[in-house]
Amino acid sequence: MGANETTAEWYTRFAANEAHGRSAVYESWAHGVAGDPEVIAAIEQLPPQRRQPALLFAVTRLLGAPVGDYAGWRAFTLAHWSDVRREAFVRLTQTNEPLRCAALMPVLARIDGPIALLEVGASAGLCLYPDRYSYTYDGGEPVHPADGPSAVMLDCATNGVVPAPSRLPDIVWRAGTDLAPLDVNNDDDALWLETLIWPEQHDRLARLRAAVEIARADPPLLVAGDVTDALAGLAAQAPPDATLVVISSGVLVYVARPQRELFATAVGALDARWLSLEAAGLFSGIAAGIERATGITPPGLAGRFALALDGEPLAFVAPHGDRIDWFAPPLPGE
C-alpha cells in the first residue's frame, strides 16, 4: 500500500497490475472491493499491513468462501467478518514458490561448494531444496539431481547470456528464518500454503504439493525471527568448511526500509554470499547498478524484480522465477 494510497486504490492497482492475466477470480474480487464502500469499511478495521488483497482473499478462501463471482464472495465475507478479521491478524502472505529456484540456480550452481544454504523469509523452506528439483531452460536438456529426475520439474525461459547450469550444487546444510515458520508436516500449515496459491493456478498447486513431499522426507531447520534477529546465530551453525549462501526471494519488500538496510549490513558482516531475487528498486545500490547496466532509471523499475549476487544486479527475473532476462557481463568461467 503506497504512502498516499487509499484502500480502494490499492485494490484497483492490485486488480490491474497483479491479478490481471493471472487470476480472473482475484481480478474480479479486487475490482468489486474497490467499488464497495461497505467492504472497504470492514477492511479498514484492519491495520494497513493486514489489508493486503492477496492475504484477505486467501483468508476468506481458507474459511470457505466460494471461488466464484464477487457477489458470492462478498456475502460470505461480510457474514463471517469476525472470523475473517481474526484470521487476518494471525496469518502472513508466506507464498513459498519452488519455481524461484530456477532463477537462482544459474548463479547458485557457479558458487564454489559445498554450500550451506540459509534463507530469510523461508516460509516452509521449499526454496531450500534447489538440489532436489529438476530444471529445464528454454526447453533444453533437463538437469536432474544426482539421484535422478525429481517429481518437481522447474521450467524457465531466458534471454541474454544466462549461464544455464550443467549440474546442480552440492548443498550440505540448509536452514531458514521466518517470522512464523510453517511446518510441512503440519496439515494446517500445508493447507495454508495451498490456499495462498491463487485460483486457476493449477500447475503451481501441483508443483507445491510435490515440493512439500520432498521437504517432508527431510524437513529443514527453520527458526522463528525477523530478517536480522536470527541471522547471525543460525549462520554460526553452518559447517565451517562449506560456503555460506544467504538467499532472499520476494521477502524484503515486506520489510521497512531501515530494517532492510540493517539486513544488508548484517549479511555483509558474514563470511557469506548473498543471492537475492527481490523488487528491483528496494536497494539504492542495486538500482544504481541496473541503471549503469541498462539505462533504466529507478522510476522504470516499478513492478520489476532483479537477481543480484552480493548486491550486484545480474538480471531481471519474473517474480516467481519462470523467466530470466540477463543484462550483466558473463559470469567467471563462461
C-alpha positions in Angstrom: 0.0 0.0 0.0 1.5 3.3 -1.1 2.0 6.1 1.4 -0.8 8.2 -0.1 -2.9 5.4 -1.4 -6.4 4.6 -0.2 -7.5 1.0 0.3 -9.8 1.3 -2.7 -6.9 2.5 -4.8 -4.7 -0.4 -3.5 -7.3 -2.9 -4.6 -7.7 -1.2 -8.0 -4.0 -1.4 -8.5 -3.9 -5.0 -7.4 -6.6 -5.9 -9.9 -4.8 -4.1 -12.8 -1.1 -4.8 -12.1 -1.1 -8.1 -10.2 -4.2 -10.1 -10.8 -4.9 -9.2 -14.4 -3.8 -12.1 -16.6 -3.0 -14.3 -13.6 -6.4 -14.8 -11.8 -9.7 -13.7 -13.2 -11.3 -14.5 -9.9 -8.9 -12.3 -7.9 -9.2 -9.5 -10.5 -13.0 -9.6 -10.2 -12.9 -9.6 -6.4 -10.4 -6.8 -6.2 -12.4 -4.6 -8.6 -15.5 -5.4 -6.6 -13.9 -4.5 -3.3 -12.6 -1.2 -4.7 -16.1 -0.1 -5.6 -17.8 -1.4 -2.4 -17.8 1.1 0.5 -19.3 -1.4 3.0 -16.5 -3.9 2.3 -13.8 -1.2 2.3 -15.1 0.0 5.7 -14.7 -3.5 7.1 -11.2 -4.0 5.6 -10.1 -0.6 7.2 -10.8 -2.1 10.6 -7.5 -4.0 10.0 -4.1 -2.5 10.3 -2.6 -1.4 7.0 -0.3 -4.4 6.7 -3.3 -6.7 7.2 -5.3 -5.2 4.3 -3.2 -6.8 1.6 -5.6 -8.1 -1.2 -3.8 -11.5 -1.5 -3.8 -12.0 2.2 -7.5 -11.1 2.6 -8.6 -13.3 -0.3 -6.6 -16.3 0.9 -8.0 -15.9 4.4 -11.6 -15.9 3.1 -10.9 -19.0 0.9 -9.4 -20.8 3.9 -12.6 -20.1 5.8 -14.7 -21.5 3.0 -15.6 -18.5 0.7 -16.9 -19.7 -2.6 -14.5 -19.3 -5.5 -16.8 -17.6 -8.0 -18.3 -14.2 -8.6 -17.8 -11.2 -6.4 -21.4 -11.3 -5.1 -20.9 -14.7 -3.6 -17.5 -13.8 -2.1 -19.0 -10.5 -0.7 -21.9 -12.2 1.0 -19.6 -14.8 2.6 -17.0 -12.3 3.7 -19.5 -9.9 5.4 -21.4 -12.8 7.0 -18.2 -14.2 8.5 -16.3 -11.0 9.1 -15.4 -11.7 12.7 -13.7 -14.9 11.6 -12.0 -13.2 8.7 -10.7 -10.4 10.9 -9.4 -12.9 13.5 -7.5 -14.9 10.8 -6.2 -11.8 9.1 -4.5 -10.8 12.3 -2.6 -14.1 12.6 -1.8 -15.1 9.0 1.0 -13.9 6.8 1.4 -14.0 3.0 4.0 -16.7 3.1 3.9 -17.7 -0.5 6.5 -20.5 -1.0 7.2 -20.8 -4.7 9.8 -23.5 -5.6 10.0 -22.2 -9.1 12.1 -19.3 -7.8 14.9 -21.8 -7.6 15.0 -21.8 -11.4 16.0 -18.2 -11.4 18.5 -18.7 -8.5 20.1 -21.8 -9.9 22.3 -20.4 -12.8 24.2 -18.3 -10.1 24.0 -20.8 -7.3 25.5 -23.6 -9.4 28.6 -21.4 -10.1 29.3 -20.7 -6.4 32.2 -22.8 -5.1 30.8 -25.6 -2.9 30.0 -27.4 -0.9 27.2 -25.0 0.0 25.5 -24.2 3.3 22.1 -22.6 2.3 20.4 -20.1 4.6 17.1 -18.5 3.5 15.5 -15.5 5.2 11.7 -15.4 4.9 11.8 -19.1 4.3 8.1 -19.8 4.9 8.0 -23.6 4.9 11.5 -23.9 3.4 10.6 -25.2 -0.1 13.3 -23.0 -1.7 15.9 -24.7 0.4 15.8 -27.7 -1.8 17.2 -26.5 -5.2 19.4 -29.5 -5.4 16.3 -31.8 -5.2 14.5 -30.4 -8.2 14.9 -30.9 -11.9 15.3 -28.0 -14.3 14.9 -27.0 -18.0 15.9 -23.7 -19.6 14.2 -22.7 -22.8 13.1 -26.3 -23.3 16.7 -27.6 -23.4 18.2 -30.7 -21.9 17.0 -31.3 -18.4 19.3 -31.0 -15.4 18.4 -33.5 -12.7 19.5 -34.1 -9.1 22.3 -36.6 -8.5 19.9 -39.4 -7.7 17.8 -38.9 -10.8 14.8 -37.0 -12.1 12.7 -35.1 -9.5 9.0 -35.1 -9.1 9.4 -31.3 -9.3 10.3 -30.0 -12.8 11.1 -26.3 -13.0 10.9 -24.7 -16.4 12.4 -21.3 -17.1 12.6 -19.1 -20.2 15.7 -16.9 -20.7 17.0 -14.0 -22.7 20.6 -12.9 -22.9 23.8 -14.8 -21.8 22.1 -16.7 -18.9 24.6 -19.3 -17.5 22.3 -22.3 -17.7 23.6 -24.9 -15.2 25.0 -28.2 -16.3 25.0 -29.6 -12.8 23.3 -28.9 -9.5 25.2 -27.6 -6.5 26.3 -29.8 -3.5 24.2 -28.5 -0.6 25.4 -30.0 2.6 23.3 -27.9 5.1 20.1 -26.0 4.8 18.2 -23.7 7.2 15.9 -20.7 7.3 14.3 -18.0 9.3 10.8 -16.7 9.1 8.5 -14.6 11.4 6.2 -17.6 11.7 7.8 -20.7 10.1 5.4 -23.2 8.5 5.8 -26.9 9.2 5.4 -29.1 6.1 4.4 -32.0 8.3 1.5 -30.0 9.8 -1.6 -30.4 7.8 -3.0 -26.9 8.7 0.2 -25.3 7.6 0.3 -27.2 4.4 -3.3 -26.2 3.7 -2.4 -22.5 4.2 0.4 -22.9 1.7 -2.0 -24.3 -0.8 -4.6 -21.6 -0.1 -2.0 -18.9 -0.8 -1.9 -20.1 -4.4 -4.4 -18.1 -6.5 -7.4 -19.7 -8.1 -6.8 -21.1 -11.7 -3.1 -21.7 -11.0 -3.4 -25.4 -11.0 0.2 -26.0 -12.2 1.5 -24.1 -9.2 -0.6 -26.1 -6.9 0.7 -29.4 -8.3 4.3 -28.1 -8.0 3.8 -27.0 -4.4 2.4 -30.4 -3.4 5.3 -32.3 -5.0 7.8 -29.9 -3.3 6.1 -30.4 0.1 6.5 -34.2 -0.2 10.2 -33.7 -0.9 10.6 -31.4 2.2 8.5 -33.8 4.4 11.1 -36.6 3.7 13.9 -34.3 5.1 12.4 -31.4 7.0 14.5 -28.2 7.0 15.8 -26.4 10.1 13.6 -23.3 10.5 13.9 -20.7 13.2 11.4 -18.0 14.1 12.7 -14.5 13.8 12.7 -11.4 11.5 15.3 -11.0 8.7 18.0 -9.9 11.1 17.2 -11.4 14.6 18.2 -15.0 14.0 20.6 -14.5 11.1 24.0 -14.5 12.8 23.1 -17.3 15.2 21.8 -19.5 12.5 24.8 -18.7 10.2 27.1 -19.8 13.0 25.6 -23.3 12.9 26.6 -23.8 9.2 29.5 -26.2 8.6 32.8 -24.2 8.6 34.1 -25.9 5.5 31.1 -25.0 3.4 30.4 -21.8 1.5 27.6 -20.0 3.3 25.0 -18.6 0.8 22.2 -16.4 2.1 19.2 -16.2 -0.1 16.2 -13.9 -0.1 13.4 -14.1 -2.6 10.4 -11.8 -2.6 10.5 -11.2 1.2 12.3 -7.9 1.7 9.5 -5.8 0.1 7.5 -6.6 3.3 10.3 -5.2 5.5 10.6 -1.5 6.4 13.5 0.4 4.8 15.5 0.8 8.0 15.3 -2.9 8.7 16.2 -3.8 5.1 19.4 -1.7 5.4 20.2 -3.4 8.7 19.7 -6.8 7.0 22.1 -5.8 4.2 24.7 -4.7 6.8 24.2 -8.0 8.7 24.7 -10.1 5.6 27.8 -8.1 4.7 29.3 -8.8 8.1 29.1 -12.6 7.5 31.6 -14.6 5.6 28.9 -15.4 3.1 27.5 -14.8 -0.4 24.1 -13.1 -0.7 21.9 -14.2 -3.6 18.7 -12.2 -3.9 15.6 -12.2 -6.0 13.8 -9.0 -4.9 12.0 -6.0 -6.1 14.5 -4.2 -8.3 14.2 -0.8 -6.6 14.4 -1.9 -3.0 18.1 -1.1 -2.6 19.7 2.0 -4.0 22.9 0.2 -4.8 21.2 -2.4 -6.8 19.0 0.2 -8.6 22.2 2.2 -9.4 23.8 -0.9 -10.8 20.8 -1.6 -13.0 20.9 1.9 -14.3 24.5 1.6 -15.2 23.9 -1.7 -17.0 20.6 -1.0 -18.7 20.0 2.7 -18.6 16.7 2.1 -16.8 16.3 4.7 -14.0 14.6 3.9 -10.7 11.1 5.1 -11.8 11.3 2.5 -14.6 11.9 -0.3 -12.1 8.3 -0.4 -10.7 6.9 -3.9 -10.9 10.3 -5.4 -11.9 12.3 -8.0 -9.9 16.1 -8.3 -10.1 18.5 -11.2 -9.5 21.6 -10.0 -7.7 24.7 -11.5 -6.1 26.3 -9.7 -3.2 24.4 -6.6 -4.2 25.5 -6.6 -7.8 22.5 -6.9 -10.2 22.7 -9.5 -12.9 19.3 -9.9 -14.5 15.6 -9.0 -14.4 13.5 -12.0 -13.4 9.9 -12.9 -13.2 8.7 -12.7 -9.5 8.0 -16.4 -9.4 11.2 -17.3 -11.3 9.9 -18.6 -14.6 11.9 -16.1 -16.7 15.4 -14.6 -16.6 16.4 -11.5 -18.7 20.2 -11.3 -18.2 21.9 -7.9 -18.6 25.2 -8.4 -16.7 28.5 -9.5 -18.3 29.1 -13.2 -18.4 30.0 -14.8 -15.0 33.5 -16.0 -14.5 34.1 -19.4 -16.1 31.7 -18.8 -19.1 
